[in-house]
Amino acid sequence: MPKPKLLDQVRDVIRVKHYSMRTEEAYVHWIKRCIFFKDIDFSYNQITVRDGKGGKDRLTMLPGSLKEPLKKHLEKVRILHEQDLKEGFWQSLPAFCPCKKISKC
C-alpha cells in the first residue's frame, strides 16, 4: 500500500486530535501555499511552482502588472506574521507541519 500523501496525513492527524473543520481547512490551506508557491523571483519575473502536476517543479511567468501589488501584499503578510509571532500565535505548530522547515514560507 502506498504511503498517504502529505495533506491526507495532515487531515488524519487533525481529525484524531478532534480539531475543528475550520482549523483543518486553515492548516491545509497554508501547507498548500508553502509547498506549491515557494519561490517568487521578482528579478526574473518568474514563479517556481513546486510539486505540481505529476510531482514536477515548473516555472511560470510573473506578469509585470502583478509585480508591485504582489510585493506590497507579501510585505503586509510579513508584518502580520511578525505581529502574530509577538502575540504568541504559531509558536507550537504540529510536528508534521512543513512550514517549520521552509524558511521562506
C-alpha positions in Angstrom: 0.0 0.0 0.0 1.5 3.4 -1.0 2.3 6.0 1.7 -0.6 8.5 2.1 0.0 12.0 0.6 1.1 14.8 2.9 -2.2 16.5 3.0 -4.0 13.3 3.8 -1.6 12.7 6.7 -2.3 16.2 8.0 -6.0 15.7 7.8 -5.8 12.3 9.6 -3.8 13.8 12.5 -6.0 16.8 12.8 -9.1 14.6 12.9 -7.6 12.3 15.5 -6.9 15.3 17.7 -10.6 16.4 17.1 -9.7 19.9 15.8 -12.4 21.8 14.1 -13.1 21.6 10.4 -12.0 25.3 10.1 -8.7 24.5 11.7 -8.2 21.6 9.3 -9.0 23.9 6.4 -6.6 26.5 7.6 -3.7 24.1 8.1 -4.3 22.5 4.6 -4.5 26.0 3.0 -1.2 27.2 4.5 0.6 24.0 3.7 -0.6 24.2 0.1 0.7 27.7 -0.1 4.0 26.9 1.4 4.6 23.9 -0.8 3.3 25.0 -4.2 4.4 28.6 -4.4 7.7 28.5 -2.7 9.8 30.7 -4.9 8.9 34.0 -6.5 11.8 35.6 -8.3 11.0 39.3 -8.9 14.2 40.0 -10.7 13.5 37.3 -13.4 9.7 37.8 -13.3 9.0 34.2 -12.6 7.3 31.9 -10.1 8.6 28.4 -9.3 5.7 26.0 -8.7 6.8 23.1 -6.6 5.5 19.6 -6.7 2.9 20.4 -9.4 1.1 18.0 -11.7 3.0 14.8 -12.0 5.1 15.8 -8.9 7.2 18.1 -11.1 8.5 21.6 -10.5 7.7 24.2 -13.1 8.5 27.8 -13.9 5.8 30.3 -14.9 5.7 34.0 -15.7 5.1 36.6 -13.1 3.1 39.3 -15.0 4.7 42.7 -14.8 1.3 44.2 -13.8 1.2 42.0 -10.7 4.8 42.5 -9.6 4.3 45.6 -7.4 0.8 44.6 -6.0 2.3 41.2 -5.0 5.3 42.8 -3.4 3.0 45.0 -1.3 0.8 42.1 -0.4 3.8 40.0 0.7 5.1 42.8 2.8 1.7 43.2 4.6 1.6 39.4 5.2 5.1 39.5 6.6 4.2 42.3 9.0 1.0 40.5 10.1 3.1 37.3 10.6 5.6 39.1 12.8 2.8 40.6 14.9 1.2 37.1 15.3 4.6 35.7 16.5 4.9 38.5 19.0 1.5 37.8 20.3 2.3 34.1 20.7 0.5 32.7 17.7 2.1 29.9 15.6 4.5 29.1 18.4 3.6 25.4 18.6 3.0 24.0 15.1 2.4 20.3 14.8 5.4 18.1 14.2 4.2 17.3 10.7 3.9 21.0 9.6 6.4 21.6 6.7 6.3 25.3 7.4 8.7 24.8 10.2 11.3 23.6 7.6 10.6 26.1 4.9 12.4 29.4 5.7 10.6 31.5 3.0 7.2 30.2 3.9 
